[in-house]
Amino acid sequence: MLELSVNESLILRQLQPEHAPALYQQMDTSRKSLRRFLPWVDYNTHSDHTLRFIEMMLRKTEDQEAIAFGIWYQEQLGGMVDLHNWDHQLEIAEIGYWLGEKFRGKGIAVNACKALISFAFESLRLNKLEIRFALQNERSAQIPIRLGFAKEGILRHSAKLHGQYVDTVVMGILKQDWKH
């Protein structure tokens, strides 16, 4: 299991099957706020769904297509951060993240993303990372801004949230521009 130590309070641990109940519980406790911008929340109704997600991400890690980390803050699993849509030819991947409600507003997501970005550029030798989010998700927009990502554009009607098309903001950062 891969671990990335962020600071004395924060560590990223590659998600493993035994983490499924705690990760599901954190998502379920924050379901109402998470579902606003994460449509998969409605389909994750039991810890077995979270287990299947973790198992899928482990297979994708073996194939070098994705990797998912749990975010542990003060030894509590508070959410997750991942790399997905990993393209080896272009050396690019997307970052996704979410935190349970009681872990928000403490800089945890920014610091977890910093660690993941450094890992992606230094260890995985990626050249570019992107973060995509619904245009209306102003809270999530603050994370890539604080990390130095540049707004690359808006993809119109590129996602569907609860039956409605929404625009997606694409923000990116190049390895050469990363200042950690």
C-alpha positions in Angstrom: 0.0 0.0 0.0 1.4 3.3 -1.1 1.4 6.2 1.4 2.2 9.8 0.9 3.0 11.7 4.1 1.7 15.3 3.8 2.3 16.7 7.3 2.0 15.7 11.0 -1.8 15.6 10.7 -2.4 14.5 7.1 -1.5 11.3 5.2 -2.7 9.8 1.9 -3.0 6.1 1.9 -3.8 4.1 -1.3 -7.3 2.8 -0.8 -7.6 -0.9 0.1 -10.7 -3.1 0.4 -10.7 -2.8 4.2 -11.2 0.9 3.9 -14.6 0.5 2.2 -16.8 0.7 5.3 -15.2 3.8 6.7 -15.1 5.6 3.3 -18.7 4.7 2.7 -19.7 6.0 6.2 -17.9 9.3 5.5 -19.7 9.7 2.2 -23.0 8.6 3.6 -22.8 11.1 6.5 -22.1 13.9 3.9 -24.5 12.5 1.3 -26.7 15.6 1.0 -23.9 18.1 0.4 -21.8 15.7 -1.8 -24.7 14.7 -4.1 -25.1 18.4 -5.2 -22.1 18.1 -7.6 -21.3 14.4 -7.6 -23.9 12.3 -9.3 -22.3 9.0 -8.3 -23.4 9.6 -4.7 -27.0 8.5 -5.6 -25.7 5.1 -6.8 -23.5 4.5 -3.8 -26.1 3.2 -1.3 -24.1 0.5 0.5 -20.5 -0.1 1.6 -20.4 -2.9 -1.0 -20.6 -0.2 -3.7 -17.6 1.6 -2.2 -15.8 -1.8 -2.0 -16.4 -2.4 -5.7 -15.1 1.1 -6.5 -11.9 0.5 -4.5 -11.4 -2.9 -6.2 -11.9 -1.2 -9.6 -9.3 1.5 -8.7 -6.8 -1.1 -7.6 -7.2 -2.9 -11.0 -6.8 0.4 -12.8 -3.7 1.1 -10.7 -2.2 -2.2 -11.8 -2.9 -1.1 -15.4 -1.5 2.4 -14.7 -4.8 4.0 -15.6 -5.7 5.5 -12.2 -4.8 5.6 -8.5 -7.0 6.4 -5.5 -5.9 7.6 -2.0 -7.9 7.9 1.2 -7.3 11.2 3.0 -6.5 10.6 6.7 -6.6 13.6 8.9 -5.6 13.1 12.5 -5.9 9.3 11.9 -9.5 9.6 10.6 -10.5 8.8 7.0 -12.1 12.0 5.8 -12.4 11.5 2.1 -10.4 10.7 -1.0 -8.3 12.1 -3.8 -7.4 10.3 -7.0 -5.8 10.4 -10.4 -8.0 9.1 -13.3 -8.2 9.3 -17.1 -4.4 8.7 -17.1 -3.1 9.0 -20.7 0.4 7.7 -21.1 1.0 9.1 -24.5 0.1 12.6 -23.5 1.4 12.1 -19.9 -1.7 13.7 -18.5 -4.3 12.7 -15.8 -7.3 14.3 -14.0 -7.5 14.8 -10.3 -10.7 14.2 -8.4 -11.4 14.7 -4.7 -14.1 14.9 -2.0 -14.2 15.4 1.7 -16.8 14.7 4.4 -18.4 17.7 5.8 -16.6 17.8 9.1 -13.2 17.8 7.3 -13.9 20.8 5.1 -12.6 24.3 5.6 -9.3 23.2 7.2 -7.1 23.2 4.0 -7.1 19.4 3.9 -8.2 19.2 0.2 -5.6 21.7 -1.0 -2.8 19.9 1.0 -3.9 16.5 -0.2 -3.9 17.7 -3.8 -0.5 19.3 -3.4 0.9 15.9 -2.3 -0.8 14.1 -5.1 0.4 16.6 -7.7 4.0 16.4 -6.5 3.7 12.6 -6.6 2.2 12.7 -10.1 4.9 15.0 -11.5 7.9 13.5 -9.7 7.2 9.8 -9.4 4.7 9.1 -12.3 6.5 11.6 -14.6 3.3 13.2 -15.8 3.5 16.4 -17.7 0.0 17.9 -17.1 -2.8 17.5 -14.6 -6.4 18.7 -14.9 -9.2 19.4 -12.5 -12.7 19.5 -13.8 -15.8 20.6 -11.9 -19.3 21.9 -12.5 -19.4 25.6 -13.2 -21.7 26.1 -10.3 -19.4 24.4 -7.8 -17.7 27.6 -6.5 -16.2 25.9 -3.4 -14.4 23.2 -5.5 -13.2 26.0 -7.9 -11.1 27.5 -5.1 -8.9 24.4 -4.8 -7.2 24.5 -8.3 -7.0 28.3 -8.0 -5.1 28.1 -4.8 -2.8 25.4 -6.3 -1.9 27.6 -9.3 -3.9 25.9 -12.0 -4.9 28.0 -15.0 -8.5 28.1 -16.3 -8.4 26.4 -19.7 -12.0 26.6 -20.7 -15.6 25.7 -20.1 -17.1 22.6 -21.8 -20.7 23.4 -22.4 -23.3 20.7 -21.3 -20.4 18.2 -20.8 -21.9 16.6 -17.6 -25.3 15.7 -16.3 -26.3 16.3 -12.7 -29.6 14.9 -11.6 -31.1 15.0 -15.1 -29.8 18.4 -16.0 -26.9 19.3 -18.3 -24.3 21.4 -16.7 -21.2 23.2 -18.0 -17.8 21.9 -16.8 -14.8 24.1 -16.0 -11.4 22.7 -17.0 -8.3 23.9 -15.1 -4.8 22.6 -15.7 -1.2 22.8 -14.6 1.9 21.8 -16.4 4.9 20.2 -14.6 7.1 23.1 -15.6 4.7 25.5 -13.8 4.3 23.5 -10.6 5.7 25.4 -7.6 5.5 23.1 -4.5 
